[in-house]
């Protein structure tokens, strides 16, 4: 399995969401700056599985971090025969790279909607 290291600031941490099939996870958004041209900064949304929740609980929006994630991909063909590919980044390690210690209670953590809903009726593979 391929892996990636991402360095940047946390843009959002979601509460647990339920995807199709009862699969539950959280997401961490990270902005990785492009030093040459900020217009082309990288924005990542990294999936966090339940056993890794404790790793992200001490972080907050704006924290400077280094994230190690596995890269997984899946081919999927819809009912019309159109094939698409999906890439998932799965967090397995996160480190503080900022100079200040931080730990915020649950009430201070900001969350942003992912746009996923278990009630949506569509043809997505997940």
C-alpha positions in Angstrom: 0.0 0.0 0.0 1.2 3.5 -0.8 1.7 6.2 1.8 1.9 10.0 1.9 3.1 12.6 4.3 1.2 15.9 4.5 2.4 19.0 6.4 0.0 21.9 6.9 -2.7 23.4 9.1 -5.9 21.7 10.1 -8.9 23.3 8.4 -11.7 21.1 9.9 -12.3 18.1 12.1 -15.7 16.5 11.6 -17.8 14.6 14.0 -18.4 11.0 13.2 -20.4 10.5 10.0 -22.1 7.4 8.8 -21.6 6.5 5.1 -23.4 3.9 3.1 -23.5 0.4 4.5 -23.2 1.6 8.1 -19.5 2.5 7.8 -18.6 5.2 10.3 -15.5 7.5 10.3 -14.4 11.1 10.9 -12.5 13.4 8.6 -9.6 15.9 9.1 -9.0 18.6 6.6 -5.5 19.9 6.0 -4.3 22.8 4.0 -0.7 22.2 2.7 0.7 25.5 1.5 2.4 25.9 -1.9 5.4 28.1 -1.1 5.8 29.2 -4.8 2.2 30.1 -5.4 -0.5 30.2 -2.7 -3.1 30.1 -5.4 -2.3 26.4 -5.8 -2.3 25.3 -2.1 -3.2 21.6 -1.6 -6.4 20.9 0.3 -6.7 17.3 1.7 -9.5 15.5 3.5 -8.1 12.6 5.4 -10.3 9.7 6.6 -10.0 8.7 10.3 -11.2 5.3 11.3 -12.7 4.7 14.8 -9.5 3.2 16.3 -7.6 6.4 15.3 -10.1 8.9 16.8 -7.9 9.3 20.0 -5.0 10.5 17.7 -7.0 13.6 16.5 -8.9 14.4 19.7 -6.1 16.6 21.0 -5.9 18.7 17.9 -7.9 21.8 16.8 -8.6 23.9 13.7 -5.5 25.9 12.9 -3.0 23.5 14.4 0.2 22.9 12.4 0.6 19.1 11.8 2.4 16.4 10.0 0.1 13.6 8.9 1.1 10.2 7.7 -1.6 8.4 5.7 -2.1 5.3 3.6 -3.3 5.9 0.1 -5.9 3.4 -1.2 -7.8 3.5 -4.5 -10.8 1.7 -5.9 -12.3 1.3 -9.3 -16.1 1.6 -9.5 -18.5 1.3 -12.5 -21.9 2.9 -12.2 -25.2 1.6 -13.6 -24.5 3.4 -16.9 -21.2 1.6 -17.4 -19.1 4.7 -16.6 -16.0 3.8 -14.7 -14.6 6.1 -12.0 -11.7 5.9 -9.6 -11.7 6.9 -6.0 -8.7 7.6 -3.8 -8.9 7.6 0.0 -6.3 8.9 2.4 -6.4 7.0 5.7 -4.7 8.6 8.7 -2.4 6.4 10.7 -0.2 9.0 12.4 -0.4 12.7 13.3 2.2 14.9 14.9 2.2 18.5 16.1 4.7 20.6 14.2 3.7 24.0 15.8 5.7 25.5 18.6 2.8 25.8 21.1 1.3 22.9 23.0 -2.4 22.6 22.4 -5.3 20.5 23.7 -8.8 21.7 23.4 -11.9 20.2 24.9 -14.6 18.7 22.6 -16.7 21.8 22.9 -14.0 24.0 21.3 -13.4 21.7 18.3 -14.9 23.2 15.1 -16.5 20.8 12.6 -17.4 21.3 9.0 -20.0 19.4 7.1 -18.6 16.8 4.7 -21.7 16.7 2.5 -22.2 13.0 3.3 -25.5 11.7 4.6 -26.7 8.2 5.3 -30.1 9.2 4.1 -29.0 10.2 0.6 -30.3 8.0 -2.2 -27.7 7.9 -4.9 -25.5 5.5 -6.8 -22.2 6.2 -5.0 -20.2 3.2 -4.2 -19.7 4.2 -0.5 
